[in-house]
């Protein structure tokens, strides 16, 4: 079993939170890097940005 440890800054995550059916969520993706970075990390995390609903006239 492969386990990937993820550490995220809670204050930063709150900037990307959204509400759905009365609950607060943060959606993110974990991606494997082609090769380890300079710190030996093998994965990276991207926050999924929820696009604002646009109003149509």
Sine and cosine of phi, psi and omega as CSV:
sin_phi,cos_phi,sin_psi,cos_psi,sin_omega,cos_omega
0.00,0.00,0.77,-0.63,0.09,-1.00
-1.00,-0.04,0.76,-0.65,0.05,-1.00
-0.87,-0.49,0.74,-0.68,0.04,-1.00
-0.91,-0.42,0.85,-0.52,0.04,-1.00
-1.00,0.07,0.73,-0.69,-0.02,-1.00
-0.82,-0.58,0.80,-0.60,0.09,-1.00
-0.90,-0.44,0.81,-0.59,-0.03,-1.00
-0.80,-0.59,0.60,-0.80,0.03,-1.00
-0.98,0.19,0.90,-0.44,-0.07,-1.00
-0.88,0.48,-0.65,0.76,0.00,-1.00
-0.88,0.47,-0.65,0.76,0.03,-1.00
-0.93,0.36,-0.65,0.76,0.01,-1.00
-0.88,0.48,-0.59,0.81,0.00,-1.00
-0.88,0.48,-0.47,0.89,0.06,-1.00
-0.92,0.38,-0.31,0.95,-0.05,-1.00
-0.93,-0.38,0.17,0.99,-0.05,-1.00
-0.98,0.21,0.40,-0.92,0.06,-1.00
-0.56,-0.83,0.38,-0.93,0.00,-1.00
-0.97,-0.25,0.61,-0.79,0.05,-1.00
-0.57,-0.82,0.86,-0.51,0.00,-1.00
0.76,0.65,0.71,0.71,0.09,-1.00
0.99,0.16,0.04,1.00,0.02,-1.00
-0.90,-0.43,0.47,-0.88,0.02,-1.00
-0.98,-0.19,0.73,-0.68,-0.05,-1.00
-0.75,-0.66,0.39,-0.92,0.25,-0.97
-0.76,-0.65,0.80,-0.60,-0.03,-1.00
-0.95,-0.32,0.76,-0.64,0.02,-1.00
-0.59,-0.81,0.31,-0.95,0.00,-1.00
-0.88,-0.48,0.62,-0.79,0.09,-1.00
-0.94,-0.33,0.81,-0.59,-0.05,-1.00
-0.83,-0.55,0.64,-0.77,0.05,-1.00
-0.99,0.15,0.74,-0.68,0.04,-1.00
-0.98,0.21,0.45,-0.89,0.03,-1.00
-0.89,0.46,-0.57,0.82,0.06,-1.00
-0.51,-0.86,0.42,-0.91,-0.02,-1.00
-0.85,0.53,0.56,-0.83,0.02,-1.00
-0.98,0.18,-0.12,-0.99,-0.07,-1.00
-0.89,0.45,-0.31,0.95,0.01,-1.00
-0.98,-0.20,0.08,1.00,0.00,-1.00
0.99,0.11,0.13,0.99,0.00,-1.00
-0.97,0.25,0.66,-0.75,-0.06,-1.00
-0.96,-0.27,-0.17,0.99,-0.03,-1.00
-0.70,-0.72,0.33,-0.94,0.07,-1.00
-0.71,-0.71,0.30,-0.95,-0.04,-1.00
-0.85,-0.53,0.72,-0.70,0.07,-1.00
-0.86,-0.52,0.73,-0.68,0.09,-1.00
-0.99,0.16,0.76,-0.64,0.08,-1.00
-0.97,0.23,0.87,-0.49,-0.04,-1.00
-1.00,0.07,0.84,-0.54,0.04,-1.00
-0.99,0.11,0.86,-0.50,0.00,-1.00
-0.96,0.27,0.65,-0.76,0.03,-1.00
-0.93,0.37,0.60,-0.80,0.06,-1.00
-0.93,0.36,0.75,-0.66,0.02,-1.00
-1.00,-0.05,0.62,-0.78,0.02,-1.00
-1.00,0.05,0.74,-0.68,0.04,-1.00
-0.98,-0.18,0.65,-0.76,0.01,-1.00
-0.99,0.10,0.00,0.00,0.00,0.00
